[in-house]
Amino acid sequence: MPLLVRHPAPYPTESLLGYVLRVSEDNGYSSPWSVYRLAGLKSREMKAAGVRLEKLARVTNWPSEKLDAIAYSAPPGQPRSSRLLGLPVLPQELNLTHPRFCPRCVREKGFLEAHWDLALMVACPVHRCLLISSCPQCGHRLRWFRHGLLECECGGDLSDCELSSVSEAEASLLNMIQKQALAYPPNASNPMGLPQDQLMAMGMRSMLLAIRTIAKHRILADGTGDSKKDQDIVSAASRVLVEWPANFIALLEDIGRQLPADTSGGVGKQFGGIYRGLFRNKGMGDSKHTEFLRVAFLDFAMNHWGRGYVDHKIIQKLGELAQNDFSRRQSLPPR
């Protein structure tokens, strides 16, 4: 099998599809189709989630293990999952068909980082701008099968565009998602007051689920926005997660105001939608990683909600550390 003329190494945090595009551009091809064809890949083998890495490895002259580190295929024993830089994620959390990225980041780094493959990465937390998703010259939606990292199929320069800015809250939330994806530590400073340490301890899959669940109920309470649009999800979630837990408690208060006046019973049942989404969903992972959410919910139930009672099951499900933390804040003796 013939090899390519140039064999650039994949970066540890590079997108696999972005790597193939970079290899194509470095070798002077007009599209990654040439790389795939040279590798002998058939159309059914070009699907991003299951591309035949051993064939791609032969022409790139890099071991398949090197490419597997940036692949999207399901982790062992988890056939319903995908991967992003080795982190298990749900397939729907990846946006592999309609690429988006920050052209300023690509110009600075020289490659496409993998976090742009996440559906919720709608903006760049570094440059505080929305991502480019269509060509500024021809107006067509971007594809992976284009001339280069920053060159459209029409020949347009993808770095020559004006991008709208995003709020500091949105940028802070996306910064946390980016760092989780790239295995970077959280920021030392946290001016927006996000529960970043707790969210990042959940793992990528659980963290994204928590963000989506919180955003969904913020959108429902507001009566505006679309819980299926990634940009609306990021906007809604960021408004709840900044200044934690004040804005989470404010969300619960807004939900409570929409309940019928004669609502009674356990608080967990009254707020069943968000309660089940955050505390009864197995996708949230280990319960010890959701204790910060339970503490905030219990704070609301006992100090901000005057209807119904706090079910003992809610308190019992708190871990000992979380109970002691809550007790100190409420000036109650620890259990």
C-alpha positions in Angstrom: 0.0 0.0 0.0 1.5 3.4 -1.0 2.2 5.8 1.8 1.5 9.5 1.8 4.4 11.9 1.1 4.0 13.8 4.4 3.1 12.0 7.7 2.3 14.6 10.3 1.9 13.2 13.8 -1.5 13.5 15.5 -1.6 15.9 18.4 -2.7 14.4 21.7 -5.8 16.7 21.9 -6.6 16.7 18.2 -9.9 15.9 16.6 -9.6 12.7 14.5 -11.6 14.1 11.6 -9.5 17.3 11.9 -6.3 15.2 11.8 -7.4 13.5 8.5 -8.2 17.0 7.1 -4.8 18.3 8.2 -3.0 15.3 6.6 -4.9 15.9 3.4 -4.0 19.5 3.3 -0.3 18.8 4.1 -0.2 16.4 1.2 -1.7 18.9 -1.3 -5.0 17.1 -1.7 -8.2 19.0 -2.4 -10.2 16.9 0.0 -9.8 14.2 2.6 -11.5 11.8 0.2 -8.1 11.2 -1.3 -6.6 10.1 2.0 -9.5 7.7 2.7 -9.3 6.3 -0.8 -5.5 5.8 -0.6 -6.1 4.0 2.7 -8.5 1.6 0.9 -11.4 2.6 3.0 -14.9 1.9 1.6 -17.7 4.3 2.1 -19.2 2.3 4.9 -15.9 2.3 6.7 -15.6 6.1 6.7 -18.1 6.7 9.4 -16.4 8.8 12.1 -17.5 6.6 15.0 -16.1 3.4 13.4 -13.4 4.3 10.9 -11.0 1.5 10.2 -7.9 2.9 12.1 -5.6 0.1 11.0 -6.1 1.1 7.3 -5.7 4.8 8.1 -2.5 4.0 10.2 -0.9 2.3 7.2 -1.0 5.4 5.0 -0.3 7.9 7.7 2.7 5.8 8.9 1.6 6.2 12.5 0.6 3.2 14.7 -3.1 2.6 15.1 -2.8 2.9 18.8 -1.7 6.5 18.3 -4.9 7.2 16.2 -7.1 5.2 18.6 -6.2 7.7 21.4 -8.2 10.4 19.4 -10.9 8.0 17.9 -14.6 8.2 18.6 -15.4 4.4 18.7 -17.2 2.9 21.7 -15.0 2.1 24.7 -14.7 -1.6 25.6 -17.9 -3.0 27.1 -19.9 0.2 26.4 -21.4 -0.4 22.9 -23.9 2.4 23.3 -21.3 5.0 24.0 -18.7 6.9 22.0 -15.4 8.4 23.1 -13.7 11.8 23.0 -10.0 11.6 23.7 -10.7 8.4 25.7 -13.6 9.9 27.7 -16.9 8.0 27.4 -19.7 10.2 26.0 -23.1 9.5 24.5 -23.1 9.5 20.7 -25.6 12.4 20.7 -23.1 14.6 22.6 -20.8 14.6 19.5 -21.3 16.8 16.5 -19.4 14.9 13.8 -21.5 15.8 10.7 -21.6 19.6 10.8 -18.1 20.9 12.0 -17.8 24.1 14.0 -14.6 25.7 15.3 -12.9 28.9 16.4 -10.8 30.0 13.4 -8.6 32.1 15.7 -7.7 29.0 17.8 -6.9 27.0 14.6 -4.7 29.8 13.3 -2.8 30.0 16.6 -2.5 26.2 17.2 -2.3 24.9 13.6 -4.8 22.1 14.2 -8.4 21.4 15.3 -8.8 20.4 18.9 -11.2 17.6 19.8 -13.5 19.6 22.1 -14.9 21.3 19.0 -16.5 17.9 18.3 -18.8 18.3 21.3 -22.3 19.4 20.5 -22.4 21.9 23.4 -19.2 23.7 22.3 -21.0 26.5 20.5 -18.5 29.2 21.3 -14.8 29.7 22.1 -14.1 30.3 25.8 -10.7 31.8 25.0 -11.7 34.4 22.5 -15.3 34.8 23.8 -16.9 34.3 20.4 -19.4 32.0 18.6 -17.8 29.3 16.4 -17.8 29.4 12.6 -20.1 26.8 11.1 -20.6 28.2 7.5 -18.3 29.8 4.9 -18.3 33.6 5.1 -18.0 33.7 1.3 -20.2 31.1 -0.3 -22.5 30.8 2.8 -22.6 27.0 2.7 -22.4 24.9 5.8 -18.9 23.7 6.5 -18.0 20.1 5.8 -15.1 17.9 6.7 -14.4 17.3 3.0 -13.0 20.7 2.3 -9.6 22.0 1.0 -8.0 22.7 4.4 -8.4 23.6 8.0 -9.2 27.2 7.2 -10.1 26.9 3.5 -13.7 26.1 2.3 -14.5 24.0 -0.8 -15.2 27.2 -2.6 -11.7 28.5 -1.8 -12.9 30.9 0.8 -10.8 31.9 3.7 -12.5 30.7 6.8 -10.4 32.9 9.1 -11.8 36.0 7.4 -15.0 36.4 9.3 -16.7 38.4 12.0 -17.9 36.3 15.0 -20.4 37.4 17.6 -19.4 37.5 21.2 -20.8 35.5 24.1 -21.4 36.4 27.7 -18.8 35.8 30.4 -21.1 33.3 32.1 -21.3 31.3 28.8 -17.6 31.5 28.3 -16.9 30.3 31.8 -19.2 27.3 31.4 -17.6 26.4 28.1 -14.1 26.8 29.5 -15.0 24.2 32.1 -16.2 21.8 29.4 -13.1 22.4 27.3 -10.8 21.7 30.2 -12.7 18.5 31.0 -12.4 17.3 27.4 -8.7 18.1 27.2 -7.9 16.7 30.7 -6.7 20.1 31.9 -7.1 21.2 35.6 -9.8 23.7 36.4 -9.0 27.3 36.6 -7.3 28.5 39.8 -9.6 31.5 39.8 -13.4 31.2 39.5 -14.8 34.8 39.3 -18.2 33.6 38.1 -18.7 31.3 41.0 -19.3 28.0 39.0 -19.2 24.7 40.9 -16.4 23.8 38.5 -14.5 21.4 40.8 -17.7 19.4 41.6 -18.9 19.3 38.0 -15.5 18.2 36.6 -15.3 15.5 39.3 -18.4 13.9 37.7 -16.8 12.9 34.5 -17.6 14.2 31.0 -20.7 12.1 30.3 -22.4 12.9 33.7 -21.3 16.5 33.6 -22.9 17.1 30.2 -26.1 15.4 31.4 -26.3 17.6 34.5 -25.8 20.7 32.3 -28.5 19.7 29.9 -30.9 18.8 32.7 -30.5 22.1 34.5 -30.8 24.0 31.2 -34.0 22.2 30.3 -35.7 23.2 33.5 -34.4 26.8 33.2 -35.9 27.0 29.7 -39.2 25.5 30.8 -39.4 27.9 33.7 -38.7 30.9 31.5 -41.1 29.8 28.8 -38.5 30.9 26.2 -35.7 29.2 24.3 -35.4 25.8 22.8 -34.1 22.9 24.9 -33.0 21.2 21.7 -30.7 24.0 20.5 -27.2 23.8 21.8 -26.7 27.5 22.1 -29.9 27.9 24.1 -28.8 25.1 26.4 -25.5 26.7 27.1 -27.1 30.1 27.7 -29.7 28.7 30.1 -27.3 26.4 32.0 -24.7 29.2 32.5 -27.3 31.5 34.0 -28.1 28.8 36.6 -24.6 27.6 37.4 -22.9 30.9 37.9 -22.9 32.2 41.5 -23.7 28.7 42.7 -26.0 27.8 44.5 -27.9 31.1 44.4 -29.1 30.9 40.8 -30.0 27.2 41.2 -32.2 28.0 44.2 -33.7 30.9 42.1 -34.5 28.3 39.4 -36.3 26.1 42.0 -38.2 29.1 43.3 -39.3 29.9 39.7 -40.5 26.3 39.2 -42.3 26.5 42.5 -44.2 29.6 41.5 -45.7 27.7 38.6 -47.0 24.9 40.7 -50.7 24.8 41.6 -51.6 26.7 44.8 -52.8 23.5 46.5 -49.6 21.6 45.9 -48.6 19.6 49.0 -46.6 16.5 50.0 -42.9 15.8 49.8 -40.7 18.4 48.2 -39.0 15.8 46.1 -42.4 14.8 44.6 -43.5 18.4 44.1 -40.3 19.1 42.1 -40.4 15.7 40.5 -39.1 16.7 37.1 -35.8 18.2 38.0 -35.5 16.0 41.1 -35.7 12.8 39.0 -33.5 14.3 36.3 -30.7 15.1 38.8 -31.0 12.4 41.4 -32.8 9.4 39.9 -31.0 9.2 36.6 -28.4 6.5 36.5 -26.6 8.5 33.8 -25.6 10.9 36.5 -23.1 8.4 37.8 -21.8 7.9 41.3 -24.1 9.6 43.8 -21.2 11.1 45.7 -20.5 13.3 42.7 -24.1 14.8 42.9 -23.9 15.6 46.6 -23.3 19.3 45.9 -26.6 19.3 43.9 -28.4 17.5 46.8 -27.0 20.0 49.3 -28.3 22.9 47.3 -31.7 21.2 46.8 -32.0 20.5 50.5 -31.0 24.1 51.3 -33.9 25.3 49.0 -36.4 22.8 50.5 -35.7 23.7 54.1 -35.0 27.4 53.9 -36.7 28.8 50.8 -39.8 26.6 50.2 -42.7 27.0 52.6 -45.0 24.3 51.3 -44.7 20.5 51.8 -42.2 18.6 53.8 -38.7 17.4 53.3 -38.8 13.6 52.7 -36.3 11.8 55.0 -35.1 9.9 51.9 -33.6 13.1 50.5 -31.6 13.6 53.7 -30.6 9.9 54.0 -29.2 9.9 50.4 -26.8 12.7 51.3 -23.3 11.4 52.1 -21.9 12.0 55.5 -19.6 14.7 54.3 -22.4 16.5 52.5 -24.6 16.3 55.6 -21.9 17.7 57.8 -21.3 20.5 55.3 -25.1 21.3 55.2 -25.3 21.1 59.0 -22.5 23.6 59.4 -24.2 26.0 57.0 -27.5 25.7 58.8 -26.0 25.8 62.3 -27.5 22.3 63.0 -25.7 19.5 64.8 -24.2 17.0 62.3 -25.9 13.6 62.1 
